[in-house]
């Protein structure tokens, strides 16, 4: 039922399975929504029209998104389809409620939210229990100190399927089956909510996740458990299963008793009824808190979404799953999966050969500017992508794909990053996407303490194996060792050039001018290839203290004069000041030790002030001005950017169209 005051939100459903029928029932008992269409890959399936009476049946999911009379979409496909169709829905201007988990990982969820933020549409993860009045009552009991200070939480969601069935979605590796993503997300979301209630916050994320699981014959977790440690000293035990029946009682243990709720995700029942919260005192006495609610369970998420859509909001209010709440939940599940080694086959490079939207990799309409660097065989993007933070191929490929589609072709990695994981991820991506020949790969080796000539060849051999290629396009020694004659390093790198394993310029990362000059002079004297690239810090803010041992900055006047004279490209790391040009820094902010130690000086703050002033005039952000400053130098500087999300990537790339004049560059630096 809907109110007459406003037109109902017109819903379409993608993936008309069993959970879609539960949502259908919620719609029929809602105050805001109306089912108008479904999208099915098998529209002629027997009984479909009977299951969804009155709804238009579209042939395929895209057809539903193209339906102008659909306002919002409930996505009920198997897990691997959530991200693809949630993003496509945003591009079609549709609001979405996505069945849990929103994505397979937090990285997929970030991509979904980024798409909807740009589209101005609503998006939320469909944890129906979070919107039920019983959940709010439970939150209030904990927040009000009913059981004193919370010390521990125990929660499970587990059941036993009749038998192992490789074709059932819960056992299917290709459908990301198993317990953690399907039902483990419930106890995790609840414990994070209760930890939040105990701290007066909407939720709190754990600081540590230790998991265990049994991976069955299909490779999915059939039963699993984890210990979550929260910053407020609460310890939670969560468990889930698809092959083992559990008691499924939520237990919240406090200093003045405990709270117990059976099957909390059903609240007062799918069709309404009375929910029961038991408060058990230390002496054994029991207080029963009843929540009488005639409303149908799934109607609450329909109406919460509908009211948010009508109000022009893009996300749910607590205790519904806000964007930050969903991201925190998925990051916890990511850690749980990582701790038990659960990677689905569809997440591996051999299978994950398309983008997050299920398409083959291609260049988009907008392109990152390119420049020709001396010694490099093809023009390179003016910024290089570094990505040392990603845990696996599936997560990294979201950003790698986006960078390529935006016109990027320059990738920065190193032997030491992630113990070799970063190189392996990049190699898998280059191979699975078939773009090695159009990509320019930066390799780095000989990091402290192994800064010796013979290490270069040994590490490069390993790097090339990880990268699945026979050469790098640009090579840097990662550090310098002044105790070794510079000639020996030049000889070692020149030998790799002659062997065809370095097919472009080489040079030093974190090298001094004196060593670079000596290396160039030696090469010119002996007919060897001379160093033709540098990779030192360069930014509008001068680095006062090395971020890491052995680091060298090239931002002062002497360095600028040298770079201008030599015209050697500097592949600049931390080119945007590592947060100094964001609101993380400020004369009155001293909680970030690294920013304070490395960047805080009155001279740098004056530069920051000018960047803020110019940003306001141009309608940009100070960090954009900082990047534009680097690119506007009279000598080639290639900033190495390290975004972790699509939003951060697009934000960095948005600065590439800022054209600063020489006068503005001088003013930013000197005033």
C-alpha positions in Angstrom: 0.0 0.0 0.0 1.2 3.5 -0.7 0.1 6.9 0.6 -1.9 9.2 -1.6 0.2 12.2 -0.7 3.0 11.4 -3.1 3.4 9.2 -6.1 4.9 5.8 -5.3 8.5 5.1 -6.1 8.3 2.7 -9.1 10.5 -0.3 -8.6 11.9 -2.8 -11.0 13.6 -6.0 -9.9 16.7 -7.5 -11.6 17.1 -11.2 -10.9 13.6 -12.6 -10.1 14.6 -15.4 -7.7 13.5 -16.3 -4.2 14.9 -13.2 -2.4 13.2 -11.1 -5.1 9.9 -12.6 -4.0 10.5 -11.6 -0.4 11.2 -8.0 -1.7 8.0 -8.2 -3.8 6.0 -8.9 -0.6 7.7 -6.0 1.1 6.7 -3.8 -1.7 3.1 -4.9 -1.6 3.0 -4.0 2.1 5.0 -0.7 1.9 3.9 2.8 2.1 6.1 4.2 -0.6 6.8 1.7 -3.3 5.1 -0.1 -6.2 6.5 -3.0 -8.3 6.2 -2.1 -12.0 8.7 -4.3 -13.8 11.2 -7.2 -13.6 14.2 -8.0 -15.7 14.9 -11.6 -16.5 17.4 -13.5 -18.6 14.7 -16.1 -19.1 11.5 -14.0 -19.6 9.6 -17.0 -20.9 10.2 -19.0 -17.7 7.0 -20.7 -16.5 5.3 -19.0 -13.6 7.2 -15.8 -13.8 4.1 -13.7 -14.5 2.3 -15.4 -11.7 5.1 -14.7 -9.2 5.2 -11.0 -10.1 1.6 -10.2 -11.0 1.1 -6.9 -12.8 4.8 -6.3 -13.5 6.2 -5.8 -17.0 8.6 -8.6 -17.8 11.7 -7.4 -19.7 14.0 -9.6 -21.7 17.3 -9.0 -20.0 18.5 -6.7 -17.3 19.5 -3.8 -19.5 16.0 -3.6 -20.9 14.7 -3.0 -17.4 17.3 -0.2 -16.9 16.1 1.3 -20.2 12.5 1.4 -18.9 11.7 5.1 -18.4 8.9 4.2 -16.0 11.2 2.6 -13.5 12.6 4.9 -10.8 14.5 2.4 -8.7 15.9 -1.0 -9.0 16.3 -3.9 -6.6 19.2 -6.0 -7.6 18.8 -9.6 -6.6 21.2 -11.4 -8.9 23.8 -13.8 -7.5 26.7 -12.0 -5.8 29.1 -11.6 -8.8 26.5 -9.5 -10.7 25.9 -6.9 -8.0 28.6 -4.4 -8.9 28.1 -4.6 -12.7 24.4 -3.9 -12.6 24.5 -1.4 -9.7 27.0 0.7 -11.7 25.0 0.3 -14.9 21.9 1.4 -13.0 23.7 4.6 -11.9 24.6 5.3 -15.5 21.0 4.8 -16.4 19.9 7.3 -13.7 18.2 4.6 -11.5 18.3 4.4 -7.8 19.3 1.0 -6.4 18.8 -1.2 -3.4 21.3 -4.0 -3.8 20.9 -7.4 -2.0 23.8 -8.1 0.4 26.7 -8.2 -0.1 26.7 -5.0 -2.1 29.9 -6.2 -3.9 32.3 -9.0 -3.5 34.8 -6.7 -1.9 35.0 -3.2 -0.4 36.7 -2.1 -3.6 33.7 -3.1 -5.7 31.4 -1.3 -3.2 33.5 1.9 -3.5 33.1 1.7 -7.3 29.4 1.4 -6.9 29.1 4.3 -4.6 31.4 6.4 -6.8 29.1 5.8 -9.8 26.0 6.8 -7.8 27.6 9.8 -6.3 28.4 11.1 -9.8 24.9 10.2 -11.0 23.2 11.8 -8.0 21.2 8.7 -7.4 20.4 6.7 -4.2 22.3 3.5 -3.5 22.1 1.2 -0.5 22.8 -2.4 0.7 19.7 -4.3 1.5 20.1 -5.5 5.1 16.4 -5.7 5.9 16.9 -6.2 9.6 18.7 -2.9 10.0 15.6 -0.9 9.2 13.3 -2.9 11.5 12.2 -1.2 14.7 13.5 -4.1 16.8 17.1 -3.3 15.7 16.7 0.4 16.8 15.3 -0.8 20.1 18.2 -3.1 20.6 20.7 -0.3 19.7 19.0 2.0 22.3 19.1 -0.6 25.0 22.9 -1.0 24.6 23.5 2.7 24.2 21.4 3.4 27.3 23.6 1.1 29.4 21.0 -1.5 30.1 23.7 -4.2 30.6 26.5 -1.8 31.6 29.6 -1.6 29.6 29.7 -4.1 26.7 32.6 -6.5 26.8 31.9 -9.1 24.3 29.5 -10.1 21.5 28.7 -13.5 20.1 26.7 -13.9 16.9 26.1 -16.6 14.4 24.1 -17.2 11.2 24.4 -20.8 10.2 22.3 -23.6 8.7 22.8 -27.0 7.1 21.9 -27.5 3.5 20.4 -31.0 2.8 23.5 -32.1 0.9 26.4 -30.8 -1.1 25.1 -29.6 -4.5 27.8 -28.1 -6.8 25.0 -26.5 -8.9 23.5 -24.7 -5.9 24.6 -21.0 -5.6 25.7 -21.6 -2.0 28.2 -24.1 -3.1 29.1 -22.6 -6.4 32.5 -21.1 -6.7 31.6 -19.2 -9.8 28.7 -17.6 -7.9 30.9 -16.6 -4.9 29.0 -19.1 -2.7 29.8 -20.1 0.9 28.9 -18.6 4.2 31.0 -15.5 4.7 29.5 -13.4 2.0 26.0 -14.8 2.1 25.3 -15.0 5.8 28.5 -14.1 7.6 27.8 -10.5 6.7 24.9 -10.5 9.1 26.7 -11.2 12.4 29.5 -8.9 11.3 27.1 -6.1 10.5 25.3 -6.6 13.8 28.5 -6.7 16.0 29.8 -3.5 14.3 26.4 -1.9 15.1 26.5 -3.0 18.7 30.1 -1.9 19.1 28.9 1.5 17.8 26.0 1.6 20.2 28.4 1.0 23.1 30.5 4.0 21.9 27.6 6.3 21.0 28.3 6.0 17.3 26.3 4.5 14.4 28.9 1.7 14.1 32.5 0.9 14.9 34.9 -1.1 12.7 37.2 -3.7 14.1 40.9 -3.0 14.3 41.8 -6.7 14.0 40.1 -9.7 12.2 41.3 -13.2 12.8 39.4 -15.8 10.8 39.2 -19.5 10.2 37.2 -21.6 7.8 36.7 -24.9 6.2 36.9 -24.7 2.4 34.9 -27.5 0.9 35.4 -29.5 -2.3 34.1 -26.6 -4.5 36.5 -24.1 -2.8 33.9 -22.1 -0.9 33.7 -21.7 2.9 31.1 -24.2 4.2 31.6 -23.1 7.8 33.7 -20.3 9.2 34.4 -18.2 12.3 36.3 -15.0 13.2 37.3 -13.0 16.2 36.8 -9.2 15.8 38.7 -6.9 18.1 37.2 -3.4 18.4 39.1 -0.2 19.5 36.8 0.1 22.5 38.1 -3.3 23.8 35.0 -5.2 22.7 35.8 -8.7 21.4 33.2 -10.3 19.1 33.0 -13.9 18.0 31.2 -14.4 14.7 30.4 -17.6 12.8 28.5 -18.7 9.8 27.8 -21.8 7.8 25.9 -23.4 5.0 26.7 -27.0 6.0 26.3 -26.8 9.8 23.3 -25.9 11.8 24.0 -23.3 14.5 21.8 -21.8 17.4 21.9 -18.4 15.8 21.5 -16.5 19.0 22.9 -13.0 19.3 24.6 -12.6 22.7 25.8 -9.2 24.0 27.8 -9.5 27.2 28.1 -6.6 29.5 29.2 -5.7 33.1 25.6 -5.8 34.3 24.1 -8.7 32.4 23.7 -9.9 28.9 21.2 -9.5 26.0 20.0 -12.4 23.9 18.1 -12.3 20.6 17.3 -15.3 18.5 17.5 -15.0 14.7 17.9 -11.2 15.0 17.7 -10.8 11.2 14.1 -12.0 11.2 13.1 -9.5 13.9 9.4 -9.9 14.6 8.9 -12.1 11.5 8.7 -11.8 7.8 5.0 -11.0 8.0 5.1 -9.0 11.2 4.5 -10.2 14.8 6.2 -9.9 18.1 10.0 -9.8 18.4 11.7 -10.7 21.7 14.8 -9.3 23.3 15.9 -11.0 26.5 17.8 -9.1 29.1 19.5 -11.6 31.6 20.9 -10.3 34.8 23.9 -11.7 36.7 21.5 -13.3 39.2 19.7 -15.1 36.5 16.6 -13.0 36.4 15.2 -12.4 32.9 13.5 -9.2 31.6 11.7 -9.6 28.3 11.5 -6.7 26.0 8.8 -7.2 23.3 8.7 -5.4 20.0 5.3 -5.7 18.5 5.3 -4.8 14.9 2.6 -5.7 12.3 4.7 -4.5 9.4 6.2 -7.0 7.0 10.0 -7.4 7.4 11.0 -6.4 3.9 8.6 -3.4 3.8 10.9 -1.4 6.1 13.8 -1.4 3.7 11.4 -0.5 0.9 10.1 2.5 2.8 13.5 3.6 4.1 14.8 3.7 0.6 11.6 5.3 -0.8 11.7 8.1 1.8 15.4 8.7 1.1 14.8 8.9 -2.6 11.9 11.3 -2.1 14.0 13.5 0.1 16.8 13.6 -2.5 19.2 11.6 -0.3 21.8 9.3 -1.7 22.1 6.9 1.2 20.3 5.5 4.3 20.4 7.0 7.7 21.5 4.8 10.7 20.7 2.1 11.7 20.3 1.5 7.9 23.5 0.8 6.1 25.1 4.1 5.1 27.9 4.0 2.5 30.5 4.2 5.2 28.8 1.4 7.1 28.7 -0.9 4.1 32.3 -0.2 3.3 33.3 -1.0 6.8 31.4 -4.2 6.8 32.9 -5.3 3.5 36.4 -4.4 4.6 35.8 -6.7 7.6 34.6 -9.5 5.3 37.6 -8.9 3.0 40.0 -9.4 6.0 38.0 -12.5 7.1 38.3 -14.0 3.6 42.0 -13.0 3.3 42.8 -14.7 6.7 41.4 -18.0 5.4 42.8 -17.7 1.9 39.3 -17.6 0.2 39.7 -16.2 -3.3 37.0 -17.3 -5.8 38.1 -18.5 -9.2 36.1 -15.7 -10.8 38.4 -13.2 -9.0 41.6 -14.6 -10.4 43.3 -13.1 -13.5 42.6 -16.2 -15.6 38.8 -15.7 -15.2 38.4 -12.0 -14.4 39.2 -10.8 -17.9 36.5 -8.0 -18.1 36.0 -4.7 -16.3 33.8 -4.3 -13.2 30.9 -3.6 -15.7 31.4 -6.9 -17.5 32.9 -5.3 -20.6 36.2 -5.8 -22.5 38.8 -3.2 -21.7 38.7 -0.2 -24.0 39.7 3.4 -24.2 37.2 6.0 -23.1 36.2 9.2 -24.7 38.5 11.3 -22.4 42.2 10.7 -22.5 45.0 11.6 -20.1 47.5 13.8 -22.0 50.7 12.1 -23.2 54.3 13.2 -23.8 57.3 11.7 -25.5 60.1 11.0 -23.1 63.6 10.6 -24.4 64.5 6.9 -24.8 61.0 5.6 -24.3 59.5 3.8 -27.4 56.0 5.4 -27.2 54.4 8.4 -25.7 53.5 8.0 -22.0 50.7 9.4 -19.9 51.8 12.6 -18.0 51.1 10.8 -14.7 52.1 7.3 -13.7 49.9 5.0 -11.7 51.4 3.4 -8.6 49.3 0.8 -6.7 51.3 -0.8 -3.9 48.3 -1.0 -1.5 46.0 -3.5 -3.1 45.6 -7.0 -1.6 44.7 -9.0 -4.7 44.1 -8.9 -8.4 40.4 -8.4 -8.3 40.7 -5.3 -6.1 43.6 -3.8 -8.1 42.0 -4.4 -11.5 39.2 -2.0 -10.7 41.7 0.9 -10.6 44.0 -0.5 -13.3 41.1 -0.8 -15.7 39.9 2.7 -15.0 43.4 4.2 -15.5 43.8 2.5 -18.8 40.3 3.5 -20.0 41.1 7.1 -19.1 44.1 6.9 -21.4 46.8 6.0 -18.8 49.6 3.7 -20.0 52.4 4.3 -17.5 52.7 2.0 -14.5 55.1 2.3 -11.5 56.1 -0.7 -9.5 59.1 -2.1 -7.7 60.7 -5.4 -6.7 60.1 -4.7 -3.0 56.5 -3.5 -3.1 54.3 -6.0 -1.2 57.0 -8.6 -1.2 56.5 -9.0 -5.0 52.7 -9.0 -4.9 52.4 -5.7 -6.7 54.5 -6.9 -9.6 52.6 -10.1 -9.8 49.2 -8.2 -9.9 50.4 -5.9 -12.6 51.8 -8.8 -14.6 48.5 -10.7 -14.3 46.6 -7.6 -15.4 48.8 -6.9 -18.4 48.4 -10.5 -19.5 44.7 -10.9 -18.9 43.9 -7.6 -20.6 46.4 -8.1 -23.4 47.8 -4.6 -23.1 51.5 -5.2 -22.5 52.6 -3.7 -25.8 50.7 -0.5 -25.3 51.8 -0.1 -21.7 55.0 1.5 -20.3 56.3 -0.4 -17.2 58.6 1.1 -14.6 60.7 -1.4 -12.7 62.8 -0.7 -9.6 65.3 -2.9 -7.8 68.3 -2.7 -5.4 66.5 -1.4 -2.4 68.2 -1.0 1.0 70.0 -2.9 2.3 70.7 -4.9 -0.9 72.1 -2.0 -2.9 74.8 -3.8 -4.9 75.6 -4.2 -8.6 75.0 -7.9 -8.7 71.6 -7.6 -7.1 70.3 -5.7 -10.1 70.3 -8.7 -12.5 69.0 -11.2 -9.9 66.1 -9.0 -8.8 65.3 -8.0 -12.4 65.0 -11.7 -13.3 62.4 -12.2 -10.6 60.6 -9.0 -11.5 60.3 -9.9 -15.1 58.9 -13.3 -14.1 56.3 -11.7 -11.9 55.5 -9.2 -14.6 55.2 -11.9 -17.2 57.3 -9.9 -19.7 60.8 -10.0 -21.0 61.6 -6.4 -20.4 60.8 -3.2 -18.5 60.6 0.1 -20.3 62.2 2.3 -17.6 64.4 1.1 -14.7 65.5 2.7 -11.5 67.8 1.6 -8.8 65.6 2.1 -5.8 68.4 3.5 -3.5 72.0 4.4 -3.8 75.1 3.0 -2.0 77.9 5.6 -2.0 80.3 3.0 -0.8 80.1 1.3 -4.2 81.8 3.1 -7.2 79.1 4.5 -9.4 80.7 3.0 -12.4 79.8 -0.5 -11.2 76.1 0.4 -11.1 76.2 2.0 -14.5 77.9 -1.2 -15.9 75.3 -3.4 -14.3 72.3 -1.4 -15.7 74.0 -1.0 -19.1 74.4 -4.8 -19.3 70.7 -5.2 -18.9 70.1 -2.7 -21.7 72.4 -4.7 -24.0 70.5 -7.9 -23.0 67.3 -6.2 -24.0 65.8 -6.5 -20.5 65.8 -2.7 -20.0 64.4 -1.1 -23.2 64.4 2.6 -22.3 66.1 5.0 -19.8 67.5 3.9 -16.5 68.6 5.9 -13.5 68.5 6.3 -9.8 65.6 6.7 -7.4 66.7 8.7 -4.3 70.1 9.6 -5.8 72.0 12.9 -5.2 73.0 15.2 -8.0 76.6 14.5 -7.4 76.1 10.7 -8.0 73.9 11.3 -11.0 76.6 13.6 -12.5 79.3 11.1 -11.8 77.3 8.3 -13.4 76.6 10.4 -16.5 80.2 11.4 -16.8 81.4 7.8 -16.5 78.9 6.6 -19.1 79.9 9.3 -21.6 83.6 8.5 -21.1 83.1 4.8 -21.6 80.4 4.7 -24.3 77.9 3.1 -22.0 74.2 4.1 -21.9 74.1 7.1 -19.5 71.4 7.5 -16.9 68.5 9.2 -18.4 65.9 9.4 -15.7 65.5 10.2 -12.0 62.9 9.3 -9.4 63.2 11.6 -6.4 60.5 13.4 -4.4 59.4 16.7 -6.1 56.4 18.8 -4.9 55.3 22.3 -4.2 56.1 21.7 -0.6 59.8 20.9 0.2 60.4 17.7 2.1 62.2 18.8 5.3 62.9 15.3 6.7 63.1 12.1 4.7 59.8 10.1 4.8 61.8 6.9 4.8 65.5 6.3 5.3 67.6 7.1 2.3 65.0 9.2 0.6 66.1 12.3 -1.5 63.9 15.2 -2.4 64.6 17.3 -5.5 62.3 20.3 -4.8 64.8 23.0 -3.7 66.3 25.7 -6.0 69.6 23.8 -6.6 67.7 20.8 -7.8 65.4 22.8 -10.0 68.4 24.4 -11.7 70.0 21.0 -12.2 66.8 19.5 -13.6 66.3 22.4 -15.9 69.9 22.2 -17.2 69.9 18.4 -17.6 66.2 18.1 -18.8 66.3 14.6 -17.3 62.7 13.5 -16.5 62.1 13.1 -12.8 59.4 10.5 -11.9 58.3 12.2 -8.7 57.0 10.3 -5.8 54.8 12.0 -3.2 54.3 14.8 -5.7 51.2 16.1 -3.9 52.8 16.3 -0.5 51.2 13.2 1.0 48.2 15.1 2.5 49.9 18.4 3.2 47.6 20.2 0.7 44.4 18.6 2.2 42.5 19.4 5.3 44.6 16.8 7.1 47.2 19.5 7.5 47.1 23.0 9.1 49.0 25.2 11.4 46.8 24.1 14.3 46.8 20.4 13.3 49.5 18.3 14.7 48.0 14.8 15.1 49.6 13.3 11.9 53.2 12.7 12.9 54.5 12.2 9.4 52.9 15.3 7.9 54.2 17.4 10.8 57.7 16.0 10.7 58.2 16.0 6.9 56.4 19.1 5.7 55.7 21.6 8.5 57.6 24.8 8.0 56.4 28.4 7.6 57.7 28.5 4.1 55.7 25.4 3.2 52.6 26.8 4.9 52.9 30.0 2.8 53.0 27.9 -0.3 50.0 26.0 0.9 48.2 29.3 1.6 48.9 30.4 -2.0 47.7 27.1 -3.3 44.4 27.5 -1.4 44.1 31.0 -2.7 44.6 30.0 -6.3 42.3 27.0 -5.9 39.5 29.2 -4.8 40.0 31.5 -7.9 40.0 28.5 -10.3 37.2 26.6 -8.5 39.5 23.7 -7.7 41.1 22.1 -4.7 44.6 22.9 -3.3 45.8 19.4 -4.0 44.9 20.0 -7.7 47.0 23.1 -7.7 49.9 21.2 -6.1 49.8 18.6 -8.9 49.4 21.2 -11.6 52.5 23.0 -10.2 54.5 19.8 -10.7 53.4 19.4 -14.3 54.1 23.0 -15.2 57.8 22.9 -14.5 60.2 23.9 -17.4 61.7 20.5 -17.2 59.9 17.1 -17.4 58.4 15.9 -14.2 56.2 12.8 -14.2 54.1 12.6 -11.0 53.6 9.1 -9.5 50.1 9.0 -8.2 48.8 6.4 -5.7 45.0 6.5 -5.5 43.2 3.7 -3.7 39.7 4.3 -5.1 38.1 5.4 -8.3 37.1 8.6 -6.6 40.7 9.4 -5.7 41.9 8.4 -9.2 39.4 10.7 -10.9 40.2 13.5 -8.5 43.9 13.3 -9.4 43.2 13.1 -13.1 40.9 16.1 -12.9 44.0 18.3 -12.2 45.7 17.4 -15.5 43.7 20.0 -17.4 44.9 22.9 -15.2 47.4 25.0 -17.2 49.5 27.2 -14.9 51.4 30.1 -16.3 55.1 30.5 -15.5 54.2 33.5 -13.4 51.7 31.4 -11.4 54.3 28.7 -10.9 56.8 31.2 -9.6 54.2 32.9 -7.4 53.1 29.5 -5.8 56.7 28.8 -5.0 58.0 32.2 -3.9 55.1 34.5 -3.4 
